[in-house]
Amino acid sequence: MSNSDTMTSRWMRFQNRFYARLSQRQKAVTGFVAQPEPRSVGAFARGRQLVAGNLLFAGYLVEAQDTGLWDVAAPSAGFDEERHGFAWLDDLAAVGDMRAREKAQRWVWGWIEAHGRGHGPGWEPDLTGRRVMRWINHAIFLLRGVDEKQSNQFFGALAQQTWFLSKRWHAATPGLPRFEALAGLVQASLALEGLEQMADPALRALARECDRQVDKHGGIPTRNPEELLEVFTLLSWTSSALNELGRGTPAAQANAIKRIAPTLRSLRHADGALARFHGGGRGVEGRLEQALAESGVKFKAATELPLGYARLAAARTTVIVDASTPPSGAASLNAHASTLAFELTSGRRPLIVNCGSGASFGVEWRRAGRATPSHSTLCLDGYSSARLANPVASSEHQALMDAPEDVPVEFADAFEGIGFMAGHDGYAKVFGLTHARTFELRFDGRKLAGEDILVTATDKAKRQFDKAIDASGLSGLAFDIRFHLHPDVDAAVDLGGAAVSMALKSGEIWVFRHDGIGKLSVEPSVYLEKGRLKPRATKQIVLSGRAMEYATRIGWTLSKAQDTAYAVRDLHRDEPEFD
């Protein structure tokens, strides 16, 4: 980070602390305009863990059966961010019994005592917005059985935080953090008596952010599907709060909701989970369905490339492909070198995945998760398709350099299914090679045929390729095509080494075959999943070879066996089919 960035960050933190302490002068509100209804949904199992004193935040587990939440020394900044954001209130409310309520009350009023006077790291606009929304969502749960003094403390702290948001929302980073700050401000000013005058300026600011951040196809600059879901959820919650008071939703916000809904539907796999790209996970279970239902937006087909992804779907099989350039500029902070990577889900079972974001497991896992080898695509000579800067080095916001500049795409009607072709020039500058990829998903969803192509597209590219070949000692350029498997998939190479059988927990058997070019192996891999203590071990199918010519083509198929009884016969069939 540069000196100017450091000075700016320090100044912003100073201003946040100043306004946080100044917020104590604000007059407390007396109650709610109307009884608030819970909008956010938590996880029962996670709530039970919290009741037992097991704090799992940002990949760290701290056992605190006899220690207050705010007395625990945070092992990381991410841990602090999660506990100050209060999303864990959703989980305690999901349990909803007396022990869960008592713990929630102890932790909420503990925050008021420890941090309510403007101290601590929780006074960031996005965290404050997140926290305020949870307090309002679960107010009935929290206020049950408390005395008048505690109730006054609760409403006083809400008034302080709402005033703070009215002064500091603009300091939140554009994108999801700013949406969180503004949504918190809008919902608090609509819900709390005497703060109605703050609502209209906040709604106008929120409308401006909708116009700036949500493009005409319902996408956002980061291209992170899970982040798009969070933005959509915040806008839907705010719209519902307005409707409950008999107020209409501003046009810019309503239009943003209408644009985002079909995009999210297109990024949803057959199991209801989101595709995991550019730092995003599968999404909180049930949140997508809830947000779509609350939005009231009827089904509408998305554009051909919603958020820059191609979706192929047939029967109960979905394939989602990253078919665009990586995010650039400030939006590249959590971007991945994943162009042309894909995921495949069969029914309720993921089969082919990307490793995911390793951010919750530390800097090294974060860096590894962003690189091309952590995605289900081709990697040339160990390089990423977009060069990633060191996350702990300078200029984090310039995380992607020499990224693909051109990603041509084409949908086509195939003889037996849906066809899609795409390519990128991320390797052209160094090796002179363009990576192209074709997919054909059969109409019955039982077979995906693919082909990876490395080709020199111009005379200049041929000269660059010749130089790279010479530098390799005429041994060719090594490539690996990786197919990362979900941890619940059991994979085994057949005796002849020509195919891989993959068993899903549903009982389905899928078979991977290739056209004989390259060496086939099954190797260790990891599945980086938020909310866990460590990465999950899994496997990956790897096709390895060397590019020696101006054009190299590698064909492969993923096909579902007729049933378990036919799996062995299907796996050892002599000649694989290629369409």
C-alpha positions in Angstrom: 0.0 0.0 0.0 1.4 3.4 -1.0 2.1 6.2 1.6 -0.9 8.2 0.2 -3.2 5.2 0.6 -1.9 4.7 4.2 -2.5 8.4 5.0 -6.0 8.2 3.5 -6.9 5.1 5.5 -5.7 6.7 8.7 -7.7 9.8 8.1 -10.8 7.8 7.4 -10.4 5.9 10.6 -9.8 9.1 12.5 -13.0 10.6 11.1 -15.0 7.4 11.9 -13.8 7.5 15.5 -14.6 11.2 15.8 -18.1 10.8 14.6 -18.6 7.6 16.6 -17.8 9.5 19.8 -19.8 12.5 18.7 -22.8 10.2 18.3 -23.2 10.0 22.1 -24.7 13.5 22.0 -27.7 12.3 20.0 -31.1 12.1 21.6 -32.3 8.5 22.2 -35.3 7.3 20.4 -38.2 5.9 22.3 -39.3 2.9 20.2 -40.2 1.6 16.8 -42.7 3.0 14.3 -44.1 -0.5 13.9 -43.1 -3.9 15.2 -40.1 -5.0 13.1 -40.2 -8.4 11.4 -37.1 -10.6 11.1 -35.8 -10.6 7.5 -32.5 -12.4 7.8 -32.2 -16.2 8.1 -29.6 -17.9 10.2 -28.2 -21.5 10.6 -29.6 -23.6 13.5 -26.4 -25.7 13.8 -24.2 -22.7 13.9 -26.4 -21.1 16.5 -26.1 -24.2 18.7 -22.4 -23.9 18.5 -22.5 -20.3 19.6 -24.8 -21.2 22.5 -22.1 -23.7 23.6 -19.5 -21.0 23.5 -17.7 -22.1 20.3 -16.9 -19.0 18.3 -16.1 -19.7 14.7 -15.5 -16.4 12.8 -13.3 -15.9 9.7 -11.9 -19.4 9.9 -10.8 -19.2 13.6 -12.4 -21.2 16.4 -12.2 -19.8 19.9 -13.8 -21.6 22.8 -15.3 -19.1 25.1 -17.8 -20.9 27.4 -17.1 -18.7 30.3 -15.7 -15.6 28.5 -17.8 -12.7 27.1 -17.7 -12.2 23.4 -16.1 -8.8 23.7 -13.4 -10.1 26.2 -12.0 -12.5 23.7 -8.8 -11.4 22.0 -9.4 -11.4 18.3 -7.0 -13.7 16.4 -7.4 -11.7 13.2 -9.0 -8.6 11.8 -11.5 -10.8 9.9 -12.6 -12.3 13.3 -13.2 -8.9 14.7 -15.1 -7.8 11.6 -17.5 -10.8 11.8 -18.3 -10.4 15.5 -18.9 -6.6 15.1 -21.1 -7.2 12.1 -23.6 -9.2 14.2 -24.6 -11.6 11.4 -24.3 -14.3 14.2 -27.5 -12.9 15.6 -29.3 -14.6 12.7 -27.9 -18.0 13.9 -28.9 -17.4 17.6 -32.4 -16.3 16.5 -32.6 -19.5 14.4 -32.2 -21.5 17.6 -34.6 -19.2 19.4 -34.8 -20.8 22.8 -34.1 -19.2 26.2 -30.4 -20.0 26.2 -29.9 -18.6 22.8 -31.8 -15.4 23.7 -29.9 -14.9 26.9 -26.6 -15.2 25.0 -27.7 -12.8 22.4 -28.8 -10.3 25.0 -25.6 -10.6 26.9 -23.5 -10.1 23.8 -25.6 -7.1 22.5 -25.7 -5.2 25.7 -22.0 -6.2 26.2 -21.3 -4.4 22.9 -23.2 -1.4 24.1 -21.1 -1.3 27.3 -17.7 -2.0 25.7 -18.1 -0.1 22.4 -21.2 2.1 22.5 -19.2 5.2 23.4 -17.5 5.1 20.0 -14.5 2.9 20.8 -13.2 -0.2 19.0 -13.0 -1.4 15.4 -16.7 -1.9 14.9 -17.4 1.7 14.0 -16.9 1.3 10.3 -19.9 2.3 8.1 -20.4 -1.1 6.5 -20.1 -2.9 9.8 -22.4 -0.4 11.5 -25.0 -0.8 8.8 -24.8 -4.6 9.1 -25.1 -4.4 12.8 -28.1 -2.0 12.9 -30.1 -4.2 10.5 -29.6 -7.3 12.7 -30.5 -5.4 15.8 -33.8 -4.2 14.2 -34.5 -7.6 12.5 -34.3 -9.4 15.8 -35.5 -6.7 18.2 -38.5 -8.6 19.4 -36.2 -11.6 20.2 -33.7 -9.3 21.9 -36.1 -7.1 24.0 -38.2 -9.9 25.4 -37.8 -9.9 29.2 -35.5 -6.9 29.5 -36.1 -4.0 31.9 -36.7 -0.3 31.1 -33.0 0.6 31.6 -31.8 -2.0 29.1 -34.5 -1.0 26.6 -33.4 2.6 26.8 -29.8 1.5 26.3 -30.8 -0.5 23.2 -32.7 2.3 21.6 -30.1 4.9 22.6 -27.4 2.8 20.9 -29.5 2.4 17.8 -30.0 6.2 17.6 -26.3 6.8 17.9 -25.4 4.3 15.2 -28.1 5.7 12.8 -26.8 9.2 13.2 -23.2 7.9 12.6 -24.4 6.3 9.4 -26.0 9.5 8.2 -22.6 11.2 8.5 -20.3 8.4 7.4 -22.0 6.2 4.8 -20.1 7.9 2.0 -16.8 6.7 3.6 -17.7 3.1 2.9 -16.0 1.6 -0.1 -18.2 1.7 -3.2 -19.9 -1.6 -3.8 -21.3 -4.0 -1.2 -19.8 -2.1 1.8 -21.6 1.1 0.8 -24.8 -0.7 0.1 -24.6 -2.2 3.6 -24.1 1.2 5.2 -27.0 2.9 3.2 -29.4 0.0 3.7 -28.7 0.1 7.4 -29.3 3.8 7.5 -32.6 3.5 5.5 -34.0 0.7 7.5 -33.1 2.3 10.8 -34.5 5.7 9.9 -37.7 4.1 8.7 -38.1 1.9 11.8 -37.1 4.2 14.6 -39.5 7.0 15.9 -38.2 10.5 15.4 -35.5 9.6 12.8 -37.8 9.7 9.7 -36.0 12.9 8.4 -32.9 10.8 7.7 -34.7 8.4 5.4 -35.2 10.5 2.3 -31.6 11.6 1.9 -30.5 8.1 2.4 -32.9 6.7 -0.1 -31.7 9.2 -2.7 -28.1 8.2 -2.0 -29.1 4.5 -2.3 -30.8 5.2 -5.6 -27.6 6.8 -6.9 -25.5 3.8 -5.9 -28.0 1.5 -7.7 -27.4 3.5 -10.9 -23.7 3.6 -10.5 -23.0 0.0 -9.3 -25.7 -2.1 -11.0 -25.3 -2.2 -14.8 -28.1 -2.6 -17.3 -27.7 -6.4 -17.3 -28.0 -6.7 -13.5 -24.2 -7.1 -12.8 -21.7 -5.5 -10.5 -18.1 -4.6 -11.1 -16.6 -7.4 -8.9 -18.4 -10.2 -10.9 -18.8 -12.0 -7.6 -22.1 -13.9 -7.6 -22.4 -14.1 -3.8 -21.7 -10.4 -3.5 -24.4 -9.7 -6.0 -26.8 -11.8 -3.9 -25.9 -9.7 -0.8 -26.6 -6.5 -2.7 -29.9 -7.9 -4.0 -30.9 -9.0 -0.5 -30.2 -5.5 0.9 -32.2 -3.8 -1.8 -35.1 -6.3 -1.3 -35.1 -5.8 2.5 -35.2 -2.0 2.1 -38.0 -2.2 -0.5 -40.0 -4.4 1.9 -39.5 -1.9 4.7 -40.8 0.9 2.5 -43.8 -1.2 1.4 -44.7 -2.0 5.0 -45.0 1.8 5.7 -47.1 2.3 2.6 -44.3 4.0 0.7 -43.2 3.1 -2.7 -39.7 2.0 -3.7 -37.6 4.7 -5.6 -37.5 3.9 -9.4 -33.7 3.4 -9.5 -33.8 0.9 -6.7 -36.9 -1.0 -8.1 -35.2 -1.2 -11.5 -32.0 -2.5 -10.0 -33.9 -5.2 -8.3 -35.6 -6.1 -11.6 -32.3 -6.3 -13.4 -30.5 -8.4 -10.7 -33.2 -11.1 -10.2 -32.8 -12.8 -13.6 -29.0 -12.6 -13.4 -29.0 -14.4 -10.0 -31.4 -17.1 -11.3 -29.0 -17.7 -14.2 -26.0 -18.0 -11.7 -27.8 -20.7 -9.7 -26.9 -24.3 -10.1 -29.4 -27.1 -10.1 -28.9 -27.6 -6.3 -29.9 -24.0 -5.7 -26.3 -22.8 -4.9 -24.5 -20.0 -6.6 -21.5 -20.6 -8.8 -18.3 -20.0 -6.9 -16.2 -17.4 -8.8 -14.2 -14.3 -8.0 -14.2 -14.7 -4.2 -17.8 -15.8 -3.9 -19.2 -18.9 -2.2 -22.3 -20.9 -2.6 -24.3 -18.3 -0.6 -26.1 -18.7 2.7 -28.6 -21.6 2.3 -32.1 -20.3 1.6 -31.1 -16.7 1.2 -31.4 -16.7 -2.6 -34.8 -18.2 -2.6 -36.0 -15.9 0.1 -34.6 -12.8 -1.6 -36.2 -13.7 -4.9 -39.5 -14.4 -3.3 -39.4 -11.1 -1.4 -38.4 -9.1 -4.5 -41.7 -10.1 -6.3 -39.9 -10.1 -9.6 -41.4 -12.7 -11.9 -39.2 -15.1 -13.9 -37.5 -13.5 -16.7 -34.7 -14.8 -18.9 -31.3 -13.1 -18.3 -28.9 -11.9 -21.0 -26.8 -14.5 -22.7 -23.8 -13.7 -20.4 -25.3 -12.6 -17.0 -22.5 -11.1 -15.0 -20.1 -12.4 -17.7 -21.0 -16.1 -17.2 -22.4 -18.6 -19.6 -25.0 -21.0 -18.3 -25.8 -24.3 -20.0 -28.7 -26.3 -18.5 -30.4 -29.5 -19.5 -32.7 -31.8 -17.5 -31.1 -31.5 -14.0 -27.6 -30.7 -15.1 -26.1 -27.2 -15.0 -22.8 -25.9 -16.3 -21.7 -22.4 -15.5 -18.6 -21.0 -17.3 -16.6 -17.8 -16.5 -16.8 -16.3 -20.0 -15.4 -12.7 -19.5 -12.3 -10.8 -18.6 -11.5 -10.6 -14.8 -12.6 -7.5 -12.9 -10.3 -4.5 -13.2 -9.4 -1.5 -11.1 -10.7 -1.3 -7.6 -13.1 -4.2 -8.3 -10.1 -6.6 -8.8 -9.3 -6.7 -5.1 -10.7 -10.2 -4.8 -10.7 -11.2 -8.5 -9.5 -14.7 -9.6 -7.7 -15.8 -12.7 -10.6 -18.0 -13.7 -11.4 -17.1 -17.4 -13.0 -20.2 -19.1 -13.2 -22.2 -15.8 -16.4 -24.0 -15.3 -18.5 -25.8 -12.7 -21.0 -28.7 -13.2 -23.8 -29.8 -10.9 -26.0 -32.8 -11.4 -29.3 -32.5 -9.6 -28.6 -31.7 -5.9 -24.9 -32.8 -6.2 -22.0 -30.7 -7.3 -19.5 -32.6 -9.4 -16.9 -30.2 -10.9 -16.1 -27.1 -8.8 -13.5 -24.4 -8.4 -11.5 -24.5 -5.2 -13.0 -21.2 -4.0 -11.9 -18.3 -2.0 -9.2 -19.0 0.6 -9.4 -15.6 2.2 -10.7 -17.0 5.5 -7.7 -19.3 5.8 -5.0 -16.6 5.5 -2.9 -14.8 3.0 -1.3 -17.8 1.4 -4.6 -19.7 0.9 -6.1 -16.5 -0.5 -3.3 -16.2 -3.0 -3.6 -19.9 -4.0 -7.4 -19.7 -4.4 -7.1 -16.8 -6.9 -4.6 -18.6 -9.2 -5.6 -20.4 -12.4 -4.6 -23.9 -11.1 -7.3 -23.6 -8.4 -10.0 -23.5 -11.1 -11.4 -26.1 -13.5 -9.7 -25.0 -16.6 -6.4 -25.2 -18.6 -3.2 -23.8 -17.0 -0.2 -23.3 -19.3 3.4 -23.8 -18.1 2.3 -23.1 -14.5 1.2 -19.6 -15.3 -2.1 -18.0 -14.3 -4.2 -16.7 -17.2 -4.1 -13.4 -15.4 -1.0 -12.4 -13.4 -1.9 -11.9 -9.7 0.1 -9.4 -7.6 1.3 -10.4 -4.1 -1.7 -9.7 -1.8 0.7 -8.5 1.0 2.7 -6.3 -1.4 2.0 -2.9 -2.7 -1.0 -1.8 -4.8 -3.5 -4.5 -3.8 -6.1 -2.7 -5.9 -4.1 -3.5 -9.0 -4.4 -7.2 -8.3 -4.8 -8.3 -11.9 -2.2 -7.3 -14.4 -1.8 -8.6 -18.0 -5.3 -10.0 -17.7 -7.1 -11.3 -20.8 -8.2 -8.4 -23.0 -10.3 -10.2 -25.4 -12.8 -13.1 -24.6 -14.9 -13.8 -27.7 -17.9 -16.0 -27.1 -20.5 -17.8 -29.2 -23.6 -19.9 -28.5 -24.6 -22.5 -31.0 -27.3 -25.1 -31.5 -25.5 -28.5 -31.5 -26.8 -31.7 -33.1 -27.7 -33.3 -29.7 -27.7 -30.3 -27.3 -26.5 -26.8 -26.4 -23.2 -25.6 -27.7 -20.9 -22.8 -26.4 -17.5 -21.6 -27.5 -15.1 -19.1 -25.9 -11.5 -18.1 -25.9 -9.0 -15.7 -24.2 -5.7 -14.2 -25.0 -4.2 -14.2 -21.5 -1.3 -16.4 -22.6 -0.7 -14.7 -25.9 1.8 -12.1 -24.7 4.2 -14.6 -23.1 3.6 -17.7 -25.2 1.8 -16.6 -28.4 -1.1 -19.0 -27.6 -4.8 -18.3 -27.4 -6.8 -20.7 -25.2 -10.1 -21.6 -26.7 -12.7 -23.9 -25.1 -15.9 -25.6 -26.5 -18.7 -27.1 -24.5 -21.7 -29.2 -25.7 -24.3 -30.3 -23.2 -26.6 -32.9 -24.4 -30.4 -32.2 -24.2 -30.9 -35.0 -21.6 -28.2 -33.5 -19.4 -26.3 -36.8 -19.3 -23.2 -35.8 -21.2 -20.9 -32.8 -21.5 -18.4 -32.9 -24.3 -15.6 -30.4 -24.2 -12.5 -29.5 -26.2 -9.5 -27.3 -25.1 -7.5 -25.7 -27.9 -4.2 -23.9 -27.8 -3.6 -22.0 -31.0 -1.5 -19.2 -32.5 -3.9 -16.8 -33.9 -1.6 -14.5 -35.9 1.9 -14.5 -37.5 3.1 -12.4 -34.6 1.8 -15.0 -32.2 3.6 -17.8 -34.1 6.9 -15.9 -33.8 6.3 -15.6 -30.0 5.4 -19.3 -29.8 8.6 -20.2 -31.6 10.6 -18.1 -29.1 8.9 -19.9 -26.2 9.5 -23.3 -27.8 13.2 -22.4 -28.2 13.4 -21.3 -24.6 12.0 -24.7 -23.5 14.8 -26.5 -25.3 12.3 -27.7 -27.9 10.5 -29.8 -25.3 7.2 -28.0 -25.7 5.1 -26.0 -23.4 3.6 -27.9 -20.5 -0.1 -27.7 -19.9 -2.5 -29.1 -17.3 -6.3 -29.2 -17.7 -7.8 -29.5 -14.2 -11.2 -30.7 -13.1 -11.5 -30.1 -9.4 -14.0 -32.4 -7.7 -16.4 -31.7 -4.9 -15.3 -33.3 -1.6 -18.4 -35.6 -1.6 -17.3 -37.2 -4.9 -15.4 -40.5 -4.9 -13.1 -40.8 -7.8 -11.1 -43.7 -9.1 -8.9 -44.2 -12.3 -9.7 -47.4 -14.2 -7.1 -50.1 -14.6 -6.0 -49.0 -18.0 -5.7 -45.4 -17.0 -8.0 -44.2 -19.8 -11.0 -43.0 -17.7 -12.0 -41.9 -14.3 -15.2 -43.0 -12.5 -16.8 -40.6 -10.1 -19.5 -41.6 -7.7 -21.9 -39.1 -6.2 -23.7 -39.6 -2.9 -26.9 -39.6 -4.8 -25.8 -42.9 -6.3 -25.1 -41.4 -9.7 -21.9 -42.5 -11.5 -20.2 -40.0 -13.9 -17.3 -41.0 -16.1 -14.5 -38.8 -17.4 -12.8 -39.8 -20.7 -10.4 -38.1 -23.0 -9.2 -38.6 -26.6 -5.8 -40.0 -25.7 -3.8 -36.7 -25.9 -2.1 -36.1 -22.6 -1.5 -38.1 -19.4 -4.5 -38.7 -17.2 -4.2 -38.7 -13.4 -6.2 -38.1 -10.2 -4.3 -35.9 -7.8 -5.0 -34.2 -4.4 -6.9 -30.9 -4.3 -8.7 -28.7 -1.7 -12.1 -27.2 -1.4 -12.0 -23.8 0.2 -15.3 -23.2 2.0 -16.3 -20.4 4.3 -17.3 -21.2 7.8 -14.8 -24.1 8.2 -11.6 -24.3 10.3 -9.5 -25.6 7.5 -9.7 -26.4 3.8 -11.4 -29.7 2.9 -9.4 -32.3 1.2 -10.7 -33.5 -2.2 -9.3 -34.6 -5.6 -8.9 -33.3 -9.0 -8.7 -34.9 -12.4 -5.6 -33.6 -14.3 -4.9 -34.0 -18.1 -1.2 -33.1 -18.6 0.7 -32.7 -21.9 2.9 -30.5 -24.0 2.0 -28.1 -26.8 4.5 -28.6 -29.6 2.6 -27.2 -32.6 0.8 -24.1 -33.6 -2.5 -25.8 -32.8 -3.1 -28.4 -30.0 -6.5 -29.9 -29.4 -7.5 -32.0 -26.4 -11.0 -33.5 -26.3 -12.7 -34.9 -23.2 -16.2 -35.9 -22.0 -18.1 -36.1 -18.7 -20.9 -38.5 -19.0 -23.4 -40.1 -16.7 -23.5 -43.9 -16.6 -27.0 -45.4 -17.2 -27.0 -46.6 -13.6 -24.7 -48.1 -11.0 -25.0 -51.6 -12.5 -23.7 -50.3 -15.8 -20.9 -48.2 -14.3 -18.1 -50.7 -14.7 -19.1 -51.6 -18.3 -19.4 -48.0 -19.2 -16.0 -47.1 -17.6 -14.1 -49.8 -19.5 -15.7 -49.2 -22.9 -12.9 -49.4 -25.5 -13.5 -46.3 -27.6 -14.8 -43.0 -26.0 -17.4 -41.1 -28.0 -16.7 -37.6 -29.2 -19.3 -35.6 -31.0 
